[in-house]
Amino acid sequence: MIATEIQQRIDSVVISATTSIGEAIAQLDRAGTGALVLCSPGRKMMGLLTDGDVRRAILQSKALTDPCIEIARIKPTVAPPAISPTEALRLMDQHDISHLPVVDVDGVLIEFLLRKDLASEYAPVASACERLDCVVISPTAPISEALARLENAGTGALALCTNHRVLCGLLTDGDIRRAVLQGKGMDTACREIASSEPTTAPPSISPREALLLMNCHDIHHLPVVDLEGKLVAFLLRKDLVREDYTGLAAVIMAGGYGKRLLPLTEQLPKPMLPVGDKPLLELTIQQLRRSGIRDISLTTHYLPESIVRHFGDGGSFGVRLDYLKEEHPLGTAGGLKMYKRTNKPFLVINGDILTGLPFHEMLNFHRRHGALLTVGVRKYDVQVPFGVVECDDIRITRLQEKPSLKFFINAGTYLLQPEACDYIPAGQHFDMTDLIQKLLDDGKPVVSFPIMEYWLDVGRHEDYTRAQEDVKNGKI
């Protein structure tokens, strides 16, 4: 950043410690930085107030007239004046933060760095042009086709184009998930759920300008179009700034008896049942590792020796494994009380689940909605085999011939903030459904994340048979 930009940034984020929370909310909105710096006269730093601090204060029913100092972080992570962009990013990764005040030896604020501004040094134009073939889709194509294209593209969005690649819309992963939650059919045309006037950029845009434009509009995808409206490149935020999901850890709940799969589970725990030539649990660990997740904890109870004997410390499988042994069954959430907490969100997945869901998209969704717990959900249709009669007292008001009822079911995959574990009792049987209900009763933000990718709960013999077929057919 040039000197004038640095000064403008500092002017926009500095706030007095006695300023009210309500005034801070207004300044946060104007600054667009997601955080403010509390300073005494002379801009000597006293603390850091983030959007998350304000959100938590509101959830705790703090008065908007209370001073900021009561909810701010008094000793935030800071950096010295000479820090490089690479060092700043490393420090942010280490502390899982997105804001980094730079102070001199006297503690005076001289710069305020944001993760979103630390762009990569290389120009992303080549990759942005090369991906055009995989991101372009017709506006009349059904959602089902877009889902398959998104999975192959790995871009999180597609460009809707007419003939000669004239851009007419942008379809994101979030647009599709919202459509699923709204009950839209898979045959719905993409143009019905896409943004018809997306933010675009000219071919002359520089990487720095592109990042600033994305930051300004809070977007992750930027179509580049020429004067005729033709798509010539498709920029992604990850082209411009380092996005790191390797800090995400996971817990696999692998302690159940698997009684519905008897006699297969008489001598072997359900997660160790072979699917193809590998145990079910190994397939899950591979999926986590491919997503950049290296630290994995396993809750165990029933026949844990076979799990430990196969995986050891996880080194042979490219991960670091930790075992949380349950002396007695603790349910689908009780074992989390033994998990070594950090200040980062973590993934929880049942040990009998096979899925291809993009964990980084789920993490983005979780963060964007400020959730304490995000529940992966799966659309499930129930076909009623009879004609249904709706009545008002004795009067028939409606007839439906063999209707299909649509539900969202719990898909056994969750993202939790560490504070969610405060609601789990120690040493007691406690299911994830109990935790969700406790959070809801306490008014905490619990959100749903639709899983549209491959998903299978291997809980019954017919499910286990299907898993074998899916591995053979390359679906897993």
C-alpha positions, -999 to +999 in steps of 0.1 A: +000+000+000+012+035-008+016+061+020-017+079+013-036+046+013-020+036+046-030+069+062-065+066+049-068+031+063-056+042+097-080+072+097-109+048+090-101+022+117-089+042+147-115+046+174-115+057+210-118+031+238-148+050+252-167+050+219-200+032+223-206-002+207-234+014+186-210+040+172-184+013+165-209-007+145-215+024+123-178+029+118-172-007+110-197-004+083-180+027+069-145+013+071-153-021+055-123-037+073-141-060+097-122-046+126-113-013+144-082-003+164-088+012+199-063+040+204-055+066+230-045+102+219-014+099+198-027+067+183-011+045+209-028+011+205-051-001+234-070-030+218-087-045+187-124-047+181-135-071+154-169-077+138-169-110+156-165-093+190-195-070+182-216-100+171-208-119+203-216-088+223-250-086+206-257-123+212-248-117+249-273-088+250-247-061+257-261-026+255-252-006+224-243+023+247-215+003+265-180+014+257-160-006+231-132-013+256-156-037+274-158-061+245-125-056+226-093-076+228-069-058+250-037-077+238-042-086+202-015-100+179+006-072+165+035-069+140+067-048+138+071-021+112+095-041+090+072-072+085+070-085+049+037-096+033+048-132+035+057-129+072+024-111+079+004-139+062+024-165+082+016-147+115-021-144+105-022-181+098-005-190+131-031-170+151-060-176+127-067-139+123-076-117+094-065-083+108-029-074+118-021-040+134+015-028+128+030-008+157+063+009+164+085+004+194+063+028+214+031+009+206+019+036+181-003+023+152+015+029+119-003+005+096-033-019+096-030-050+074-059-071+062-055-107+050-076-099+019-051-072+008-021-095+008-021-105-028+002-130-045+030-116-065+023-135-098-002-125-124-031-149-126-042-141-162-029-174-177-049-197-154-079-174-156-080-178-193-072-215-193-102-223-172-128-208-195-137-241-211-147-257-178-166-227-163-189-217-193-224-231-193-256-223-211-282-203-192-308-229-201-288-258-187-305-275-157-291-273-122-282-309-124-258-302-152-243-272-134-236-294-103-216-319-124-197-290-141-190-273-108-176-305-093-152-309-123-142-272-125-135-268-088-141-230-092-171-226-070-189-207-098-198-209-134-203-183-161-236-183-180-229-175-216-249-173-248-234-179-282-198-167-287-193-166-249-213-134-243-217-133-205-253-132-192-250-143-156-230-159-128-240-190-110-222-197-077-221-228-054-241-207-029-268-200-055-273-237-060-274-245-023-299-218-017-320-232-045-319-266-030-330-253+004-359-235-014-371-267-029-361-259-065-360-289-088-328-302-104-344-295-138-346-258-131-327-237-156-295-221-143-307-186-154-336-188-129-313-189-098-281-171-111-271-135-108-281-118-140-259-087-134-227-099-119-197-077-112-173-078-141-139-064-150-122-052-182-092-072-197-068-044-187-074-049-149-044-056-128-043-083-101-042-057-074-072-038-090-090-071-093-085-080-057-097-045-046-128-049-068-135-083-052-130-069-017-153-040-025-182-063-036-173-091-012-171-117-041-148-146-049-153-148-086-147-121-112-156-126-149-134-105-173-152-093-204-143-073-234-161-043-249-186-067-266-194-084-234-176-116-243-160-136-215-122-136-219-110-147-184-125-159-151-106-147-121-108-164-087-099-148-053-076-177-047-056-166-078-049-134-061-046-141-024-035-171-004-064-191+010-053-216+036-076-244+048-049-266+063-056-252+097-089-270+098-089-301+120-114-329+120-129-354+145-142-387+132-168-404+154-157-441+152-168-456+185-202-471+176-212-508+177-227-510+142-254-534+154-275-530+123-246-545+103-243-577+124-229-602+119-203-582+099-194-562+129-190-591+154-152-590+151-147-557+134-159-522+142-181-507+114-156-480+103-131-508+096-154-528+073-137-530+038-152-509+010-134-521-021-098-528-010-098-503+019-115-498+052-144-474+052-125-452+077-095-450+054-116-436+026-128-409+049-093-400+060-082-399+024-110-374+016-100-352+045-063-353+035-072-343-001-090-313+013-058-302+032-069-315+066-039-331+083-049-331+120-075-358+127-089-371+160-107-404+162-132-412+190-131-450+197-149-474+220-159-507+203-129-529+193-105-499+191-074-521+187-081-528+151-083-491+143-051-482+161-033-512+147-042-502+111-036-465+113-011-459+140-001-423+143-014-416+108+020-409+093+017-436+066-016-420+055-003-384+053-021-372+084-015-368+122-039-390+142-050-386+178-073-411+196-101-401+220-109-434+238-144-436+253-145-459+284-183-461+279-204-451+249-208-413+249-231-408+218-224-389+187-212-357+205-202-367+241-167-377+230-160-341+217-156-331+254-122-349+253-111-330+221-081-307+227-096-273+219-080-246+198-094-212+188-104-225+154-135-242+140-133-279+135-150-305+114-169-335+129-180-364+107-196-397+116-174-427+109-199-444+087-203-415+063-189-415+027-191-381+010-175-360-016-186-326-001-161-298-005-151-291+031-136-257+022-169-245+008-186-257+040-160-237+060-166-206+039-204-210+044-199-215+082-178-183+085-200-162+063-231-169+084-213-165+117-225-199+128-217-216+161-225-249+145-232-257+108-251-290+101-246-307+067-280-317+055-292-339+027-324-336+006-346-367+011-378-375-008-405-398+006-430-412-020-464-417-004-479-449-021-515-437-017-537-408-027-536-382+001-568-365+012-566-331+031-596-322+052-609-292+072-631-309+098-653-332+076-649-311+044-623-324+018-602-294+007-576-311-015-566-344-031-531-354-040-523-386-059-493-403-044-474-371-035-437-369-029-428-353+004-394-335+006-373-332+038-338-323+048-321-349+069-291-347+092-261-359+071-237-366+099-212-339+090-208-307+111-186-277+116-183-264+151-168-234+168-149-245+199-173-227+222-200-252+212-182-278+233-191-258+264-227-271+260-215-308+261-216-324+296-185-343+306-185-381+308-222-384+298-239-399+268-248-369+246-258-370+209-252-343+183-290-338+182-289-330+219-262-304+213-280-288+184-312-285+205-293-270+234-278-244+211-312-236+195-327-233+230-300-208+239-306-188+208-272-196+192-267-195+154-271-230+140-272-231+102-278-258+075-254-266+046-270-286+018-248-315+006-254-320-031-223-340-037-219-378-033-232-389+002-239-423+017-246-434+053-232-469+055-255-480+084-275-509+069-266-540+049-282-525+017-261-493+022-230-514+026-238-533-006-243-500-024-210-486-011-192-516-027-210-510-060-202-473-059-164-480-053-165-505-082-181-479-105-158-451-095-183-430-077-162-430-045 
